[in-house]
Amino acid sequence: MDILYLLIPIAILLVIALVAGFLWAAKSGQFEDLEGPAHRILMDEDEPRTPPPGSRDKQQPPEK
């Protein structure tokens, strides 16, 4: 029975921490766009990626 005096406050502190974490996540916008990243994976990029600047100017050495 004495263990309840320890477990109940620990459980209350855990619930308070979980609620605080959920409220922080909700206020910081963690749950705003849940479907966007999933759809973005399926989209193909029509335009090829441009090479980094300066990579066109460098000439590759001739192969031997």
CHARMM-style PDB file with segment names, atoms N, HN, CA, C and O in Angstrom:
ATOM      1  N   MET     1       0.816  -1.193   0.000  1.00  0.00      PROA
ATOM      2  CA  MET     1       0.000   0.000   0.000  1.00  0.00      PROA
ATOM      3  C   MET     1       0.871   1.272   0.000  1.00  0.00      PROA
ATOM      4  O   MET     1       0.477   2.319  -0.515  1.00  0.00      PROA
ATOM      5  N   ASP     2       2.052   1.143   0.590  1.00  0.00      PROA
ATOM      6  HN  ASP     2       2.372   0.293   1.008  1.00  0.00      PROA
ATOM      7  CA  ASP     2       2.940   2.311   0.643  1.00  0.00      PROA
ATOM      8  C   ASP     2       3.457   2.698  -0.736  1.00  0.00      PROA
ATOM      9  O   ASP     2       3.825   3.851  -0.959  1.00  0.00      PROA
ATOM     10  N   ILE     3       3.488   1.743  -1.660  1.00  0.00      PROA
ATOM     11  HN  ILE     3       3.189   0.806  -1.479  1.00  0.00      PROA
ATOM     12  CA  ILE     3       3.994   2.034  -2.996  1.00  0.00      PROA
ATOM     13  C   ILE     3       3.082   3.005  -3.743  1.00  0.00      PROA
ATOM     14  O   ILE     3       3.532   3.722  -4.636  1.00  0.00      PROA
ATOM     15  N   LEU     4       1.799   3.025  -3.374  1.00  0.00      PROA
ATOM     16  HN  LEU     4       1.434   2.441  -2.648  1.00  0.00      PROA
ATOM     17  CA  LEU     4       0.865   3.945  -4.026  1.00  0.00      PROA
ATOM     18  C   LEU     4       1.233   5.397  -3.754  1.00  0.00      PROA
ATOM     19  O   LEU     4       0.984   6.267  -4.588  1.00  0.00      PROA
ATOM     20  N   TYR     5       1.818   5.660  -2.605  1.00  0.00      PROA
ATOM     21  HN  TYR     5       2.020   4.952  -1.928  1.00  0.00      PROA
ATOM     22  CA  TYR     5       2.238   7.030  -2.295  1.00  0.00      PROA
ATOM     23  C   TYR     5       3.356   7.491  -3.218  1.00  0.00      PROA
ATOM     24  O   TYR     5       3.574   8.694  -3.366  1.00  0.00      PROA
ATOM     25  N   LEU     6       4.052   6.580  -3.827  1.00  0.00      PROA
ATOM     26  HN  LEU     6       3.876   5.604  -3.707  1.00  0.00      PROA
ATOM     27  CA  LEU     6       5.101   6.903  -4.792  1.00  0.00      PROA
ATOM     28  C   LEU     6       4.567   6.877  -6.221  1.00  0.00      PROA
ATOM     29  O   LEU     6       4.882   7.760  -7.018  1.00  0.00      PROA
ATOM     30  N   LEU     7       3.771   5.880  -6.542  1.00  0.00      PROA
ATOM     31  HN  LEU     7       3.515   5.163  -5.894  1.00  0.00      PROA
ATOM     32  CA  LEU     7       3.317   5.709  -7.929  1.00  0.00      PROA
ATOM     33  C   LEU     7       2.297   6.753  -8.369  1.00  0.00      PROA
ATOM     34  O   LEU     7       2.315   7.178  -9.524  1.00  0.00      PROA
ATOM     35  N   ILE     8       1.417   7.168  -7.479  1.00  0.00      PROA
ATOM     36  HN  ILE     8       1.403   6.823  -6.541  1.00  0.00      PROA
ATOM     37  CA  ILE     8       0.393   8.144  -7.871  1.00  0.00      PROA
ATOM     38  C   ILE     8       1.014   9.494  -8.233  1.00  0.00      PROA
ATOM     39  O   ILE     8       0.663  10.038  -9.280  1.00  0.00      PROA
ATOM     40  N   PRO     9       1.913  10.067  -7.432  1.00  0.00      PROA
ATOM     41  CA  PRO     9       2.542  11.332  -7.869  1.00  0.00      PROA
ATOM     42  C   PRO     9       3.366  11.189  -9.145  1.00  0.00      PROA
ATOM     43  O   PRO     9       3.389  12.104  -9.968  1.00  0.00      PROA
ATOM     44  N   ILE    10       4.041  10.056  -9.319  1.00  0.00      PROA
ATOM     45  HN  ILE    10       4.022   9.313  -8.649  1.00  0.00      PROA
ATOM     46  CA  ILE    10       4.802   9.843 -10.550  1.00  0.00      PROA
ATOM     47  C   ILE    10       3.863   9.795 -11.752  1.00  0.00      PROA
ATOM     48  O   ILE    10       4.171  10.364 -12.799  1.00  0.00      PROA
ATOM     49  N   ALA    11       2.730   9.129 -11.614  1.00  0.00      PROA
ATOM     50  HN  ALA    11       2.479   8.667 -10.763  1.00  0.00      PROA
ATOM     51  CA  ALA    11       1.757   9.049 -12.705  1.00  0.00      PROA
ATOM     52  C   ALA    11       1.176  10.433 -13.019  1.00  0.00      PROA
ATOM     53  O   ALA    11       0.979  10.771 -14.186  1.00  0.00      PROA
ATOM     54  N   ILE    12       0.905  11.222 -11.993  1.00  0.00      PROA
ATOM     55  HN  ILE    12       1.065  10.947 -11.045  1.00  0.00      PROA
ATOM     56  CA  ILE    12       0.366  12.573 -12.216  1.00  0.00      PROA
ATOM     57  C   ILE    12       1.400  13.440 -12.928  1.00  0.00      PROA
ATOM     58  O   ILE    12       1.053  14.183 -13.846  1.00  0.00      PROA
ATOM     59  N   LEU    13       2.662  13.356 -12.517  1.00  0.00      PROA
ATOM     60  HN  LEU    13       2.943  12.753 -11.771  1.00  0.00      PROA
ATOM     61  CA  LEU    13       3.714  14.125 -13.187  1.00  0.00      PROA
ATOM     62  C   LEU    13       3.889  13.693 -14.642  1.00  0.00      PROA
ATOM     63  O   LEU    13       4.132  14.528 -15.514  1.00  0.00      PROA
ATOM     64  N   LEU    14       3.767  12.404 -14.903  1.00  0.00      PROA
ATOM     65  HN  LEU    14       3.570  11.726 -14.195  1.00  0.00      PROA
ATOM     66  CA  LEU    14       3.877  11.904 -16.267  1.00  0.00      PROA
ATOM     67  C   LEU    14       2.731  12.417 -17.142  1.00  0.00      PROA
ATOM     68  O   LEU    14       2.947  12.799 -18.292  1.00  0.00      PROA
ATOM     69  N   VAL    15       1.532  12.425 -16.603  1.00  0.00      PROA
ATOM     70  HN  VAL    15       1.357  12.115 -15.669  1.00  0.00      PROA
ATOM     71  CA  VAL    15       0.382  12.946 -17.362  1.00  0.00      PROA
ATOM     72  C   VAL    15       0.555  14.429 -17.640  1.00  0.00      PROA
ATOM     73  O   VAL    15       0.261  14.887 -18.744  1.00  0.00      PROA
ATOM     74  N   ILE    16       1.029  15.190 -16.655  1.00  0.00      PROA
ATOM     75  HN  ILE    16       1.268  14.818 -15.758  1.00  0.00      PROA
ATOM     76  CA  ILE    16       1.249  16.626 -16.849  1.00  0.00      PROA
ATOM     77  C   ILE    16       2.307  16.853 -17.931  1.00  0.00      PROA
ATOM     78  O   ILE    16       2.153  17.743 -18.767  1.00  0.00      PROA
ATOM     79  N   ALA    17       3.373  16.062 -17.921  1.00  0.00      PROA
ATOM     80  HN  ALA    17       3.498  15.339 -17.242  1.00  0.00      PROA
ATOM     81  CA  ALA    17       4.417  16.209 -18.937  1.00  0.00      PROA
ATOM     82  C   ALA    17       3.894  15.866 -20.330  1.00  0.00      PROA
ATOM     83  O   ALA    17       4.232  16.544 -21.300  1.00  0.00      PROA
ATOM     84  N   LEU    18       3.074  14.823 -20.437  1.00  0.00      PROA
ATOM     85  HN  LEU    18       2.800  14.273 -19.649  1.00  0.00      PROA
ATOM     86  CA  LEU    18       2.517  14.452 -21.740  1.00  0.00      PROA
ATOM     87  C   LEU    18       1.553  15.510 -22.267  1.00  0.00      PROA
ATOM     88  O   LEU    18       1.569  15.822 -23.457  1.00  0.00      PROA
ATOM     89  N   VAL    19       0.725  16.058 -21.405  1.00  0.00      PROA
ATOM     90  HN  VAL    19       0.712  15.804 -20.437  1.00  0.00      PROA
ATOM     91  CA  VAL    19      -0.211  17.114 -21.831  1.00  0.00      PROA
ATOM     92  C   VAL    19       0.560  18.356 -22.249  1.00  0.00      PROA
ATOM     93  O   VAL    19       0.216  18.995 -23.243  1.00  0.00      PROA
ATOM     94  N   ALA    20       1.606  18.706 -21.495  1.00  0.00      PROA
ATOM     95  HN  ALA    20       1.886  18.187 -20.687  1.00  0.00      PROA
ATOM     96  CA  ALA    20       2.412  19.876 -21.854  1.00  0.00      PROA
ATOM     97  C   ALA    20       3.111  19.664 -23.196  1.00  0.00      PROA
ATOM     98  O   ALA    20       3.191  20.586 -24.008  1.00  0.00      PROA
ATOM     99  N   GLY    21       3.612  18.459 -23.430  1.00  0.00      PROA
ATOM    100  HN  GLY    21       3.546  17.710 -22.771  1.00  0.00      PROA
ATOM    101  CA  GLY    21       4.244  18.167 -24.715  1.00  0.00      PROA
ATOM    102  C   GLY    21       3.258  18.236 -25.868  1.00  0.00      PROA
ATOM    103  O   GLY    21       3.589  18.750 -26.937  1.00  0.00      PROA
ATOM    104  N   PHE    22       2.067  17.731 -25.666  1.00  0.00      PROA
ATOM    105  HN  PHE    22       1.798  17.314 -24.798  1.00  0.00      PROA
ATOM    106  CA  PHE    22       1.053  17.796 -26.719  1.00  0.00      PROA
ATOM    107  C   PHE    22       0.641  19.237 -27.001  1.00  0.00      PROA
ATOM    108  O   PHE    22       0.501  19.626 -28.160  1.00  0.00      PROA
ATOM    109  N   LEU    23       0.447  20.026 -25.954  1.00  0.00      PROA
ATOM    110  HN  LEU    23       0.561  19.710 -25.012  1.00  0.00      PROA
ATOM    111  CA  LEU    23       0.063  21.424 -26.161  1.00  0.00      PROA
ATOM    112  C   LEU    23       1.172  22.199 -26.873  1.00  0.00      PROA
ATOM    113  O   LEU    23       0.888  23.036 -27.731  1.00  0.00      PROA
ATOM    114  N   TRP    24       2.436  21.927 -26.524  1.00  0.00      PROA
ATOM    115  HN  TRP    24       2.667  21.248 -25.828  1.00  0.00      PROA
ATOM    116  CA  TRP    24       3.540  22.590 -27.213  1.00  0.00      PROA
ATOM    117  C   TRP    24       3.545  22.224 -28.697  1.00  0.00      PROA
ATOM    118  O   TRP    24       3.714  23.090 -29.555  1.00  0.00      PROA
ATOM    119  N   ALA    25       3.357  20.930 -28.994  1.00  0.00      PROA
ATOM    120  HN  ALA    25       3.219  20.226 -28.297  1.00  0.00      PROA
ATOM    121  CA  ALA    25       3.367  20.485 -30.386  1.00  0.00      PROA
ATOM    122  C   ALA    25       2.208  21.110 -31.163  1.00  0.00      PROA
ATOM    123  O   ALA    25       2.374  21.487 -32.323  1.00  0.00      PROA
ATOM    124  N   ALA    26       1.051  21.221 -30.541  1.00  0.00      PROA
ATOM    125  HN  ALA    26       0.916  20.915 -29.598  1.00  0.00      PROA
ATOM    126  CA  ALA    26      -0.106  21.807 -31.221  1.00  0.00      PROA
ATOM    127  C   ALA    26       0.111  23.303 -31.475  1.00  0.00      PROA
ATOM    128  O   ALA    26      -0.247  23.805 -32.541  1.00  0.00      PROA
ATOM    129  N   LYS    27       0.690  24.014 -30.513  1.00  0.00      PROA
ATOM    130  HN  LYS    27       0.981  23.607 -29.648  1.00  0.00      PROA
ATOM    131  CA  LYS    27       0.913  25.451 -30.681  1.00  0.00      PROA
ATOM    132  C   LYS    27       2.029  25.758 -31.665  1.00  0.00      PROA
ATOM    133  O   LYS    27       2.003  26.803 -32.315  1.00  0.00      PROA
ATOM    134  N   SER    28       3.003  24.872 -31.789  1.00  0.00      PROA
ATOM    135  HN  SER    28       3.024  24.023 -31.262  1.00  0.00      PROA
ATOM    136  CA  SER    28       4.131  25.147 -32.684  1.00  0.00      PROA
ATOM    137  C   SER    28       3.864  24.688 -34.115  1.00  0.00      PROA
ATOM    138  O   SER    28       4.738  24.828 -34.971  1.00  0.00      PROA
ATOM    139  N   GLY    29       2.681  24.143 -34.398  1.00  0.00      PROA
ATOM    140  HN  GLY    29       1.971  24.028 -33.704  1.00  0.00      PROA
ATOM    141  CA  GLY    29       2.315  23.816 -35.769  1.00  0.00      PROA
ATOM    142  C   GLY    29       2.751  22.441 -36.238  1.00  0.00      PROA
ATOM    143  O   GLY    29       2.870  22.220 -37.443  1.00  0.00      PROA
ATOM    144  N   GLN    30       2.989  21.522 -35.336  1.00  0.00      PROA
ATOM    145  HN  GLN    30       2.892  21.702 -34.358  1.00  0.00      PROA
ATOM    146  CA  GLN    30       3.442  20.193 -35.723  1.00  0.00      PROA
ATOM    147  C   GLN    30       2.348  19.385 -36.426  1.00  0.00      PROA
ATOM    148  O   GLN    30       2.657  18.446 -37.160  1.00  0.00      PROA
ATOM    149  N   PHE    31       1.095  19.727 -36.217  1.00  0.00      PROA
ATOM    150  HN  PHE    31       0.844  20.490 -35.621  1.00  0.00      PROA
ATOM    151  CA  PHE    31      -0.010  18.942 -36.762  1.00  0.00      PROA
ATOM    152  C   PHE    31      -0.745  19.658 -37.890  1.00  0.00      PROA
ATOM    153  O   PHE    31      -1.856  19.258 -38.238  1.00  0.00      PROA
ATOM    154  N   GLU    32      -0.163  20.698 -38.468  1.00  0.00      PROA
ATOM    155  HN  GLU    32       0.739  21.023 -38.186  1.00  0.00      PROA
ATOM    156  CA  GLU    32      -0.883  21.499 -39.448  1.00  0.00      PROA
ATOM    157  C   GLU    32      -1.054  20.796 -40.792  1.00  0.00      PROA
ATOM    158  O   GLU    32      -2.173  20.747 -41.304  1.00  0.00      PROA
ATOM    159  N   ASP    33      -0.008  20.258 -41.375  1.00  0.00      PROA
ATOM    160  HN  ASP    33       0.901  20.297 -40.959  1.00  0.00      PROA
ATOM    161  CA  ASP    33      -0.092  19.655 -42.707  1.00  0.00      PROA
ATOM    162  C   ASP    33       0.356  18.199 -42.623  1.00  0.00      PROA
ATOM    163  O   ASP    33       1.536  17.894 -42.796  1.00  0.00      PROA
ATOM    164  N   LEU    34      -0.586  17.312 -42.359  1.00  0.00      PROA
ATOM    165  HN  LEU    34      -1.544  17.560 -42.219  1.00  0.00      PROA
ATOM    166  CA  LEU    34      -0.243  15.906 -42.205  1.00  0.00      PROA
ATOM    167  C   LEU    34      -0.189  15.164 -43.537  1.00  0.00      PROA
ATOM    168  O   LEU    34       0.508  14.156 -43.649  1.00  0.00      PROA
ATOM    169  N   GLU    35      -0.912  15.644 -44.548  1.00  0.00      PROA
ATOM    170  HN  GLU    35      -1.478  16.463 -44.458  1.00  0.00      PROA
ATOM    171  CA  GLU    35      -0.971  14.939 -45.821  1.00  0.00      PROA
ATOM    172  C   GLU    35       0.003  15.487 -46.862  1.00  0.00      PROA
ATOM    173  O   GLU    35       0.327  14.784 -47.818  1.00  0.00      PROA
ATOM    174  N   GLY    36       0.469  16.697 -46.704  1.00  0.00      PROA
ATOM    175  HN  GLY    36       0.206  17.269 -45.927  1.00  0.00      PROA
ATOM    176  CA  GLY    36       1.354  17.314 -47.682  1.00  0.00      PROA
ATOM    177  C   GLY    36       2.624  16.536 -47.954  1.00  0.00      PROA
ATOM    178  O   GLY    36       2.926  16.261 -49.115  1.00  0.00      PROA
ATOM    179  N   PRO    37       3.393  16.165 -46.919  1.00  0.00      PROA
ATOM    180  CA  PRO    37       4.627  15.410 -47.181  1.00  0.00      PROA
ATOM    181  C   PRO    37       4.365  14.055 -47.830  1.00  0.00      PROA
ATOM    182  O   PRO    37       5.173  13.590 -48.634  1.00  0.00      PROA
ATOM    183  N   ALA    38       3.255  13.420 -47.493  1.00  0.00      PROA
ATOM    184  HN  ALA    38       2.599  13.798 -46.840  1.00  0.00      PROA
ATOM    185  CA  ALA    38       2.956  12.117 -48.097  1.00  0.00      PROA
ATOM    186  C   ALA    38       2.662  12.260 -49.588  1.00  0.00      PROA
ATOM    187  O   ALA    38       3.061  11.404 -50.378  1.00  0.00      PROA
ATOM    188  N   HSD    39       1.974  13.321 -49.982  1.00  0.00      PROA
ATOM    189  HN  HSD    39       1.650  14.016 -49.341  1.00  0.00      PROA
ATOM    190  CA  HSD    39       1.688  13.535 -51.400  1.00  0.00      PROA
ATOM    191  C   HSD    39       2.924  14.031 -52.149  1.00  0.00      PROA
ATOM    192  O   HSD    39       3.093  13.740 -53.333  1.00  0.00      PROA
ATOM    193  N   ARG    40       3.780  14.773 -51.467  1.00  0.00      PROA
ATOM    194  HN  ARG    40       3.643  15.009 -50.505  1.00  0.00      PROA
ATOM    195  CA  ARG    40       4.973  15.317 -52.105  1.00  0.00      PROA
ATOM    196  C   ARG    40       5.934  14.201 -52.525  1.00  0.00      PROA
ATOM    197  O   ARG    40       6.659  14.350 -53.509  1.00  0.00      PROA
ATOM    198  N   ILE    41       5.945  13.098 -51.797  1.00  0.00      PROA
ATOM    199  HN  ILE    41       5.355  12.977 -50.998  1.00  0.00      PROA
ATOM    200  CA  ILE    41       6.811  11.978 -52.157  1.00  0.00      PROA
ATOM    201  C   ILE    41       6.403  11.396 -53.506  1.00  0.00      PROA
ATOM    202  O   ILE    41       7.255  10.972 -54.286  1.00  0.00      PROA
ATOM    203  N   LEU    42       5.105  11.377 -53.777  1.00  0.00      PROA
ATOM    204  HN  LEU    42       4.413  11.722 -53.143  1.00  0.00      PROA
ATOM    205  CA  LEU    42       4.594  10.745 -54.993  1.00  0.00      PROA
ATOM    206  C   LEU    42       4.728  11.617 -56.235  1.00  0.00      PROA
ATOM    207  O   LEU    42       4.618  11.115 -57.353  1.00  0.00      PROA
ATOM    208  N   MET    43       4.962  12.904 -56.059  1.00  0.00      PROA
ATOM    209  HN  MET    43       5.051  13.312 -55.150  1.00  0.00      PROA
ATOM    210  CA  MET    43       5.065  13.816 -57.192  1.00  0.00      PROA
ATOM    211  C   MET    43       6.434  13.706 -57.851  1.00  0.00      PROA
ATOM    212  O   MET    43       7.459  13.660 -57.171  1.00  0.00      PROA
ATOM    213  N   ASP    44       6.443  13.664 -59.167  1.00  0.00      PROA
ATOM    214  HN  ASP    44       5.611  13.701 -59.720  1.00  0.00      PROA
ATOM    215  CA  ASP    44       7.697  13.661 -59.914  1.00  0.00      PROA
ATOM    216  C   ASP    44       8.077  15.095 -60.253  1.00  0.00      PROA
ATOM    217  O   ASP    44       7.222  15.938 -60.523  1.00  0.00      PROA
ATOM    218  N   GLU    45       9.362  15.344 -60.233  1.00  0.00      PROA
ATOM    219  HN  GLU    45      10.057  14.659 -60.013  1.00  0.00      PROA
ATOM    220  CA  GLU    45       9.832  16.660 -60.637  1.00  0.00      PROA
ATOM    221  C   GLU    45       9.971  16.668 -62.153  1.00  0.00      PROA
ATOM    222  O   GLU    45      10.695  15.847 -62.717  1.00  0.00      PROA
ATOM    223  N   ASP    46       9.278  17.596 -62.817  1.00  0.00      PROA
ATOM    224  HN  ASP    46       8.690  18.263 -62.359  1.00  0.00      PROA
ATOM    225  CA  ASP    46       9.331  17.675 -64.273  1.00  0.00      PROA
ATOM    226  C   ASP    46      10.622  18.326 -64.761  1.00  0.00      PROA
ATOM    227  O   ASP    46      11.151  17.955 -65.809  1.00  0.00      PROA
ATOM    228  N   GLU    47      11.121  19.280 -64.013  1.00  0.00      PROA
ATOM    229  HN  GLU    47      10.692  19.582 -63.161  1.00  0.00      PROA
ATOM    230  CA  GLU    47      12.323  19.980 -64.428  1.00  0.00      PROA
ATOM    231  C   GLU    47      13.550  19.296 -63.828  1.00  0.00      PROA
ATOM    232  O   GLU    47      13.549  18.945 -62.648  1.00  0.00      PROA
ATOM    233  N   PRO    48      14.593  19.108 -64.634  1.00  0.00      PROA
ATOM    234  CA  PRO    48      15.803  18.509 -64.064  1.00  0.00      PROA
ATOM    235  C   PRO    48      16.467  19.489 -63.101  1.00  0.00      PROA
ATOM    236  O   PRO    48      16.344  20.705 -63.246  1.00  0.00      PROA
ATOM    237  N   ARG    49      17.152  18.951 -62.144  1.00  0.00      PROA
ATOM    238  HN  ARG    49      17.252  17.963 -62.026  1.00  0.00      PROA
ATOM    239  CA  ARG    49      17.848  19.811 -61.200  1.00  0.00      PROA
ATOM    240  C   ARG    49      19.018  20.481 -61.887  1.00  0.00      PROA
ATOM    241  O   ARG    49      19.704  19.872 -62.707  1.00  0.00      PROA
ATOM    242  N   THR    50      19.237  21.725 -61.550  1.00  0.00      PROA
ATOM    243  HN  THR    50      18.679  22.220 -60.884  1.00  0.00      PROA
ATOM    244  CA  THR    50      20.345  22.458 -62.151  1.00  0.00      PROA
ATOM    245  C   THR    50      21.642  22.087 -61.430  1.00  0.00      PROA
ATOM    246  O   THR    50      21.645  21.902 -60.213  1.00  0.00      PROA
ATOM    247  N   PRO    51      22.728  21.980 -62.167  1.00  0.00      PROA
ATOM    248  CA  PRO    51      24.002  21.654 -61.510  1.00  0.00      PROA
ATOM    249  C   PRO    51      24.451  22.821 -60.638  1.00  0.00      PROA
ATOM    250  O   PRO    51      24.026  23.955 -60.856  1.00  0.00      PROA
ATOM    251  N   PRO    52      25.291  22.560 -59.670  1.00  0.00      PROA
ATOM    252  CA  PRO    52      25.766  23.650 -58.819  1.00  0.00      PROA
ATOM    253  C   PRO    52      26.545  24.675 -59.630  1.00  0.00      PROA
ATOM    254  O   PRO    52      27.166  24.324 -60.634  1.00  0.00      PROA
ATOM    255  N   PRO    53      26.523  25.921 -59.216  1.00  0.00      PROA
ATOM    256  CA  PRO    53      27.237  26.959 -59.966  1.00  0.00      PROA
ATOM    257  C   PRO    53      28.732  26.662 -60.029  1.00  0.00      PROA
ATOM    258  O   PRO    53      29.340  26.240 -59.045  1.00  0.00      PROA
ATOM    259  N   GLY    54      29.302  26.887 -61.190  1.00  0.00      PROA
ATOM    260  HN  GLY    54      28.808  27.229 -61.990  1.00  0.00      PROA
ATOM    261  CA  GLY    54      30.728  26.679 -61.375  1.00  0.00      PROA
ATOM    262  C   GLY    54      31.081  25.288 -61.861  1.00  0.00      PROA
ATOM    263  O   GLY    54      32.230  25.052 -62.234  1.00  0.00      PROA
ATOM    264  N   SER    55      30.144  24.364 -61.870  1.00  0.00      PROA
ATOM    265  HN  SER    55      29.211  24.556 -61.567  1.00  0.00      PROA
ATOM    266  CA  SER    55      30.482  23.008 -62.299  1.00  0.00      PROA
ATOM    267  C   SER    55      30.590  22.920 -63.823  1.00  0.00      PROA
ATOM    268  O   SER    55      31.243  22.011 -64.335  1.00  0.00      PROA
ATOM    269  N   ARG    56      29.969  23.840 -64.554  1.00  0.00      PROA
ATOM    270  HN  ARG    56      29.439  24.579 -64.138  1.00  0.00      PROA
ATOM    271  CA  ARG    56      30.056  23.830 -66.021  1.00  0.00      PROA
ATOM    272  C   ARG    56      31.391  24.387 -66.499  1.00  0.00      PROA
ATOM    273  O   ARG    56      31.886  24.014 -67.563  1.00  0.00      PROA
ATOM    274  N   ASP    57      31.967  25.282 -65.702  1.00  0.00      PROA
ATOM    275  HN  ASP    57      31.564  25.585 -64.838  1.00  0.00      PROA
ATOM    276  CA  ASP    57      33.210  25.931 -66.117  1.00  0.00      PROA
ATOM    277  C   ASP    57      34.407  24.990 -66.006  1.00  0.00      PROA
ATOM    278  O   ASP    57      35.386  25.138 -66.736  1.00  0.00      PROA
ATOM    279  N   LYS    58      34.330  24.052 -65.118  1.00  0.00      PROA
ATOM    280  HN  LYS    58      33.534  23.932 -64.525  1.00  0.00      PROA
ATOM    281  CA  LYS    58      35.465  23.157 -64.915  1.00  0.00      PROA
ATOM    282  C   LYS    58      35.492  22.111 -66.021  1.00  0.00      PROA
ATOM    283  O   LYS    58      34.481  21.475 -66.315  1.00  0.00      PROA
ATOM    284  N   GLN    59      36.631  21.946 -66.611  1.00  0.00      PROA
ATOM    285  HN  GLN    59      37.453  22.463 -66.372  1.00  0.00      PROA
ATOM    286  CA  GLN    59      36.773  20.945 -67.647  1.00  0.00      PROA
ATOM    287  C   GLN    59      37.384  19.695 -67.042  1.00  0.00      PROA
ATOM    288  O   GLN    59      38.286  19.771 -66.208  1.00  0.00      PROA
ATOM    289  N   GLN    60      36.894  18.567 -67.462  1.00  0.00      PROA
ATOM    290  HN  GLN    60      36.161  18.505 -68.139  1.00  0.00      PROA
ATOM    291  CA  GLN    60      37.436  17.333 -66.946  1.00  0.00      PROA
ATOM    292  C   GLN    60      38.701  16.996 -67.706  1.00  0.00      PROA
ATOM    293  O   GLN    60      38.786  17.258 -68.906  1.00  0.00      PROA
ATOM    294  N   PRO    61      39.695  16.415 -67.030  1.00  0.00      PROA
ATOM    295  CA  PRO    61      40.943  16.078 -67.717  1.00  0.00      PROA
ATOM    296  C   PRO    61      40.684  14.953 -68.724  1.00  0.00      PROA
ATOM    297  O   PRO    61      39.799  14.123 -68.517  1.00  0.00      PROA
ATOM    298  N   PRO    62      41.458  14.929 -69.810  1.00  0.00      PROA
ATOM    299  CA  PRO    62      41.256  13.885 -70.819  1.00  0.00      PROA
ATOM    300  C   PRO    62      41.591  12.507 -70.248  1.00  0.00      PROA
ATOM    301  O   PRO    62      42.494  12.351 -69.426  1.00  0.00      PROA
ATOM    302  N   GLU    63      40.843  11.531 -70.708  1.00  0.00      PROA
ATOM    303  HN  GLU    63      40.109  11.658 -71.375  1.00  0.00      PROA
ATOM    304  CA  GLU    63      41.086  10.187 -70.244  1.00  0.00      PROA
ATOM    305  C   GLU    63      42.271   9.588 -70.989  1.00  0.00      PROA
ATOM    306  O   GLU    63      42.466   9.856 -72.174  1.00  0.00      PROA
ATOM    307  N   LYS    64      43.044   8.794 -70.306  1.00  0.00      PROA
ATOM    308  HN  LYS    64      42.885   8.576 -69.343  1.00  0.00      PROA
ATOM    309  CA  LYS    64      44.238   8.188 -70.915  1.00  0.00      PROA
ATOM    310  C   LYS    64      43.950   6.787 -71.361  1.00  0.00      PROA
ATOM    311  OT1 LYS    64      44.832   6.116 -71.897  1.00  0.00      PROA
TER     312      LYS     64
END
